[in-house]
Amino acid sequence: MSEPDRIDASLVKRLRGETGAGMMDCKRALTESGGDVEKAREILRMKGLASAQKRQGRRASDGVIESYVHGEGRLGVLVEVNCETDFVARTSEFRSLARELAMQVAATGPRWVARNDVPPDVVEGERKIYEEQARASRKPENVIGRIVEGKLEAF
């Protein structure tokens, strides 16, 4: 590179695609790293951690409650989606997100609201089923536990 501030746009685009960071953040990280994508990725991660720590004490106390009723009133969902400011909560994008989330909940038809609400006997029943499935597929004994735990997480 001829100048330290001259970063190829394709590098910025590539880094942005890999990290999801903003264009200017990617350009700054690449400039700081002298065009080294690996170093720039690390710089972005460090800045992301710092940003997350700054927000750690904040509360998401504003938001919206959105409802979705499907069919002729046979299925209804009520979701609360929170954010840090009322400014964000009033945007059409945020309300659209809440609406989409309510529709997703309706589509998946969850039987419980929280992990703690799942009765222990149901969890044990699922555990036994997953163990049998893993053994039936001739998985090694040392990985069956991890397979079962992964499936329980998804359940």
C-alpha positions as CSV (number, residue, x, y, z in Angstrom):
1,M,0.0,0.0,0.0
2,S,1.3,3.4,-0.9
3,E,-0.4,5.3,1.8
4,P,-1.4,4.1,5.3
5,D,-4.9,5.7,4.9
6,R,-5.5,4.1,1.4
7,I,-7.4,0.8,2.0
8,D,-8.7,-1.2,-0.9
9,A,-12.5,-1.1,-0.9
10,S,-12.7,-4.9,-1.6
11,L,-10.8,-5.5,1.7
12,V,-13.3,-3.3,3.6
13,K,-16.2,-5.2,2.0
14,R,-14.6,-8.5,2.8
15,L,-14.0,-7.6,6.4
16,R,-17.5,-6.2,6.7
17,G,-19.0,-9.4,5.3
18,E,-17.0,-11.6,7.7
19,T,-17.7,-9.5,10.9
20,G,-20.9,-7.6,10.3
21,A,-19.2,-4.5,11.6
22,G,-19.9,-1.1,10.0
23,M,-18.0,0.1,6.9
24,M,-16.2,2.9,8.6
25,D,-15.3,0.6,11.6
26,C,-13.9,-1.9,9.2
27,K,-11.9,0.8,7.3
28,R,-10.5,2.2,10.6
29,A,-9.5,-1.3,11.8
30,L,-7.8,-2.1,8.4
31,T,-6.0,1.3,8.5
32,E,-4.9,0.6,12.1
33,S,-3.7,-2.9,11.2
34,G,-1.9,-1.7,8.1
35,G,-4.2,-3.7,5.8
36,D,-3.8,-7.0,7.7
37,V,-7.3,-8.6,7.7
38,E,-6.6,-10.9,10.6
39,K,-5.3,-8.1,12.8
40,A,-8.2,-5.9,11.7
41,R,-10.7,-8.7,12.7
42,E,-9.0,-8.8,16.2
43,I,-9.2,-5.0,16.5
44,L,-12.9,-5.1,15.8
45,R,-13.4,-7.9,18.3
46,M,-11.6,-5.9,21.0
47,K,-13.7,-2.8,20.2
48,G,-16.8,-5.0,20.3
49,L,-15.9,-6.3,23.7
50,A,-15.2,-2.7,25.0
51,S,-18.6,-1.6,23.5
52,A,-20.4,-4.4,25.2
53,Q,-18.8,-3.6,28.5
54,K,-19.9,0.0,28.2
55,R,-23.5,-1.2,27.8
56,Q,-23.4,-3.8,30.5
57,G,-25.0,-1.5,33.2
58,R,-27.7,-0.3,30.9
59,R,-31.3,-1.5,31.2
60,A,-33.7,-2.3,28.4
61,S,-36.6,-0.6,30.0
62,D,-38.4,0.8,27.0
63,G,-40.1,-1.1,24.3
64,V,-43.4,-2.4,22.9
65,I,-45.9,-5.1,23.5
66,E,-47.2,-6.6,20.2
67,S,-50.0,-9.0,19.6
68,Y,-50.7,-11.4,16.8
69,V,-54.0,-13.2,16.3
70,H,-54.0,-16.0,13.7
71,G,-57.0,-17.4,12.0
72,E,-60.4,-16.6,13.3
73,G,-59.1,-15.9,16.8
74,R,-58.1,-19.5,17.5
75,L,-54.4,-18.7,18.2
76,G,-53.1,-15.5,19.8
77,V,-49.6,-14.4,20.8
78,L,-48.5,-11.5,23.0
79,V,-44.8,-10.5,23.1
80,E,-42.9,-7.8,24.9
81,V,-39.7,-6.6,23.1
82,N,-37.5,-4.2,25.0
83,C,-34.8,-1.7,24.1
84,E,-32.8,1.0,25.8
85,T,-34.6,4.1,24.6
86,D,-38.2,5.1,23.8
87,F,-36.7,6.7,20.6
88,V,-35.9,3.2,19.3
89,A,-39.2,1.8,20.5
90,R,-41.2,4.2,18.5
91,T,-39.5,3.4,15.1
92,S,-41.4,1.5,12.5
93,E,-38.5,-1.0,12.2
94,F,-38.7,-1.9,15.9
95,R,-42.4,-2.3,15.8
96,S,-42.0,-4.5,12.7
97,L,-39.5,-6.6,14.5
98,A,-41.9,-7.1,17.4
99,R,-44.6,-8.1,14.9
100,E,-42.3,-10.6,13.2
101,L,-41.3,-12.1,16.5
102,A,-45.0,-12.5,17.5
103,M,-45.7,-14.2,14.2
104,Q,-42.6,-16.5,14.6
105,V,-43.9,-17.5,18.1
106,A,-47.3,-18.3,16.7
107,A,-45.7,-20.4,13.9
108,T,-43.6,-22.5,16.2
109,G,-46.3,-23.1,18.7
110,P,-44.2,-23.4,21.8
111,R,-45.6,-25.5,24.7
112,W,-43.7,-23.5,27.4
113,V,-42.6,-19.9,27.7
114,A,-39.3,-20.4,29.6
115,R,-36.9,-23.3,30.0
116,N,-37.7,-23.5,33.7
117,D,-41.4,-24.1,32.8
118,V,-40.6,-27.5,31.2
119,P,-41.7,-30.2,33.6
120,P,-38.7,-32.4,34.7
121,D,-40.5,-35.6,33.7
122,V,-40.8,-34.3,30.1
123,V,-37.1,-33.4,30.1
124,E,-36.2,-36.9,31.3
125,G,-38.5,-38.5,28.7
126,E,-36.8,-36.6,26.0
127,R,-33.4,-37.5,27.4
128,K,-34.2,-41.2,27.2
129,I,-35.4,-40.9,23.6
130,Y,-32.3,-39.1,22.5
131,E,-30.0,-41.6,24.2
132,E,-31.8,-44.5,22.5
133,Q,-31.6,-42.7,19.1
134,A,-27.8,-42.2,19.6
135,R,-27.3,-45.8,20.6
136,A,-29.4,-47.0,17.7
137,S,-27.2,-45.1,15.3
138,R,-24.1,-46.8,16.8
139,K,-22.5,-43.7,18.1
140,P,-19.5,-44.2,20.4
141,E,-20.4,-44.2,24.1
142,N,-18.1,-41.3,24.9
143,V,-20.1,-38.9,22.5
144,I,-23.6,-40.0,23.4
145,G,-23.8,-37.6,26.4
146,R,-22.8,-34.6,24.2
147,I,-25.3,-35.6,21.5
148,V,-28.1,-35.9,24.1
149,E,-27.2,-32.5,25.7
150,G,-27.1,-30.8,22.3
151,K,-30.5,-32.2,21.4
152,L,-31.9,-31.2,24.8
153,E,-30.7,-27.7,24.2
154,A,-32.5,-27.6,20.9
155,F,-35.6,-29.0,22.5
